[in-house]
């Protein structure tokens, strides 16, 4: 394909998805009191952006969306620190679609190790992050069983595509959550920026264990439903060299 045409199509899609992300990040999300991972609806388009666009371009598109969205719907200056989670989630979803699972495994392992190396983490409910642990366990299983048998994907590609997109969305969203937890606990922003006590954190972990998985489930269903026809269209555009 003509390189100029490819760049034009890619630029058009970046603009479209950046606009979608701006809209979603500008709308107040599920009420969460003080425990929110996502205060908007950015979680709905975050994984889809990473699946359709090349990973690093998806990062840019999502980053533009959340930064602009945070200006339209202000959530405090400190929230800008946590906007990086959404672009990272988009990239992780894109990596998995392209079978780069080892990079994702390393990411999860490092951030989880940092979390459990922080003393205050042992005072928080272990099951408060049950969805993140489930994501890591699912990722380990997929890496050591399915990703090593690439013939499985080649033979069953169309049949498993919705399920595979759901998997990519799930892991990408949990990677976003894990990054925010990394900033919040190992980087000590809960104490340095928000002046939260251990009791505050315990309440946040309890509420987050209920609300966050609901958001993840909504996005996973949406992504696996919309993603299949959307990928069929964008693959004909030959966006990646």
N, C-alpha and C positions, 0 to 999 in steps of 0.2 A: 504494500500500500504506500501511496505517496506520503512521505513524512509530514508534509505540511497539513494534509488532510487528517492524518492521525492526531496531530497536535491540536487541530481545530476541534475535532470531535471530543478529545480529552478535555480541553478547556471548557467546552460547552457542558459536559457532564460535571466537571468540578464546580462550575457556576450553579448548576441545577441542584446538586447535592449540598453545596454550601448554603444555598437559599433555604432548602428544606431543613437543614440543621439549625439555621437561624430561627426559623419559624418555631420548630419544636423546642428549642432552648428558650424561647421567649414566652412560652405558655407555662403557667404554674402547674406542677405535677400533683401526684398523690400526696395529700397532707401527711407530714412526718414529724411534726413538732421540731425538735432539735437534732434528730438523728438521720437526717436525709443524706443519702448518697447522691441521689438525683432529685433536685427540687423542680425539675422541668420534665419535658417529654423527650429529651435528647436521646434517651436510651432506646427509643423506638427506631430511629434512623441511623444510630451509631454503627451497629454491625453491618447493616445493609450497605452503607457507604464503603466499608472495607471490603465487602464481597464484590461489589461492582467495579470499583476503581482500583488501580494498582496501589499496593500498600502505602507507599510514601506519599502518593498523591491524595489518597484517602485521608492520611494524617492531616495534610494541609486543609482539605475541604472541611473536615470536622473541626479543626482548630479555629478556622475562620468562623464557622457556625457558632461555636460555644463562646468565643470572645465577643462577637457582635451580639449574641443573644444575652450575654451577661450585662451588656450595656443597656439593652432595651428593657430587660427585666432584672434590675439590680438585686443582688443577694449579699452585698457587703464586699469590701475590698479583699478580704481573705479568701473568698470563694474563687477568685481568679487563680489562686495557686492550684486549686483542685480541678481546673478546667482541662489540664493535661491528661486526666484520666480518660476522657472520652476519645480524643485522637489516638491514644495508645490502644484503647479497646478496638477501634476501627482497624488499626494495623494488625493486631493480633488475629482478628477474624480473617483478614486477608491472607496472613501468613498460613493459617491452617487450611484455607481453601486451596492454597498452592503447595500443600504438604510440607511446609517448613515447621514441622512440629517440634524439632529439637530446640529451636530458638525460643519457642513458647514455653517448653519445659524448663529451660534454664531461667527464664524470666520468673515463672511461678516459684521455682525452688529458691532463688535468691531472695525474693520479697517475703516468702513465707518464713525463711530462715531468719531474716531481719526482724520479722514480727515476733517470733518465739524467742529471740535473743533479747528482747526488751522486757525488763522485769515486770512492768505493769501489765503486760499481756497475760501473765499467769494469774492475775486477779480478776480477769474478765471471764464470762461464761464461755466454756470451750465450744458449746454448740451454737453460740451466737453467730459463728461464721460457717455454719454447716453447709451452706450452698457453695462457698469458696472451696472448702475441703472436697466436696462432691465433684466440683469442676476439676480439681487437681487429680483426683482418683480416676475420673473419666478420661482425662488427658493422658495419664500414664497407661491406662488400658489400651487406648487407641494407638498410642505411639508404639507399644511393644507387640501389638497383635495386628491391627488393621493397616497401619501405615507401612509396616514391613512387608505386607502382602499387596503390593500395588496392583497385582492382577485382579484382586477383588474389586477395586474401584473401576478398573477398565471393563470388566464383565458386567458389573451391576450398576454402572454409573447413573443411568436414568432412574432406576428403581430406588436407589438410596439417596438421590440428590436432595430431596426435601429434608430427610433425616440428617444428612451431612451438613446442610446449611443451618439446621437447628443447632447442631453440635458446634459449628463455627461461631454462631451468634452467642451461644451459652458461654463458651470459653472466653470470647472477646469481652463480653459484659462483665464476667467475673474478673478478668484481667484489669478492667477499669476500676472495679471495686477494690481490688487488691492494691492498686497504686494509691488510691485515696486513703486506704488504711495505712499504707506505708508512710505517707505524709503525716497522717494523723497520730499514729502511735510511735513507730521507731524514730521518726523525725521530731517527735515531741510537740507538734503544733497544738495538740489538745491542751497542753499546759502553757506553752509559750504564747500562743495567740488567743486561745479561748478561755484560759484559766479554769478548765474543767477539772473536777476532782475524780477520784477513782469511782465514787458512787455515781457521778454523772455518766462516766463511761459505761458502767454496768447497765444503766438504764438504756443508754443508746444502743448497746449491743443486743439487749433483749428485744427492743422495738424493731431494730434493723433485721433481726432474724425472721421477722414476719413480713414486713413491708417490702424489703428489697427483693426477696424471691418472687413476690407477686409481679413486680416490675420486670424482672428477668423473664418470667414466664410469658408475659404479654408480648415482649419484644421477640422472643424465640418463635412464638406462633406466627406473629406478623412477618418476620423475616423469612421463615420457611415457606410461607404462603406466597408472598410477593416476590421472593428472591428467585424462584424457579423460572417464571416467565421473563423476569427482568434480565436474568443472566443470559437467557437464550437470545434476547435482543442485542444486548451489549457485546456478546461474543462475536457477533457478525461485524462489529465495528473495528475489530482488530486493534484494541487499545494498547496492548502490550507487545513489545518487540520480541 
